[in-house]
Amino acid sequence: MDDIFMNACLGGDLELTELILRIVLDRNDLHVLSVESQRVMTNLVGRSIELDIAATDDAGVEYNIEIQQADSEANPRRARYHSSVIDAHALKKNTPFKALPETYVIFITKNDVLKGGRPIYFFERMEVKTGRPLGDGTHIVYVNGADKNAETALGRLMNDLQCANPDKMFYKPIADKVRYLKETDEGEKIMSQVMDDWMQEIVNETSERKDLEYAQKLIQFGVMSLEDIANLTTLSLEKVQTLANEINA
């Protein structure tokens, strides 16, 4: 369930990501076209996010899979925020709102965070009085990683995602990938690079957040040009211009 190790397993791996989504959503007709790990979605006037796994299927549906060890990191408001930022990045300027893609934010948690005693929880917006779905295309899913019932496909998947020994895994594609990462020279190099990238992202994220806060104050004070602000920080001129447009809107 370590998110860094899972990112190495799933990043760019269509087969494994498709397997997980098919089991979680109980859909054998789902076909994944693209997978990316650690996708950063910048919010110039608020908190940016980094998606553990971002995927898109052949119907244009977008998926965000988050691996969460700590209950505190799986707060439902975080799932809501992920969904909102994904939406904000989905439309280009002047694109009609009806073009927003269907989205799934899926939190796979070590424990039963929602404490309902169920293996999986599905949420959609609905009319409270009647239970009628709003039909806005957003879905939030919580998977209870503590439920490792070997009699169900989902339980077997939760076992495999938390098992250190590939010989005790149920799904061969997952076992094969773990063996590759843990037992081959090529796999060890990949894991080493993943760790290096992860550390660098932390440094970059901290630096950019500070520069965004600094640039925001300079824009609000109006003490220098946008070009000078870009030169003074690590931000591109385009980012500074976008930030200024948001502040002055």
Secondary structure, DSSP 4 states (H G I P E B T S, - for coil): --HHHHHHHHTT-HHHHHHHHHHHHT-TT--EEEEEEEEEE--TTS--EEEEEEEEETT--EEEEEEESSGGGG-HHHHHHHHHHHHHHH--TT--GGGPPPEEEEEEESS-TT-SS-SEEEE--B-TTT--B---SEEEEEEETT---TTSHHHHHHHHHT-S-GGG-S-HHHHHHHHHHHHSHHHHHHHHHHHHHHHHHHHHHHHHHHHHHHHHHHHHHT-S-HHHHHHHSSS-HHHHHHHHHHHH-
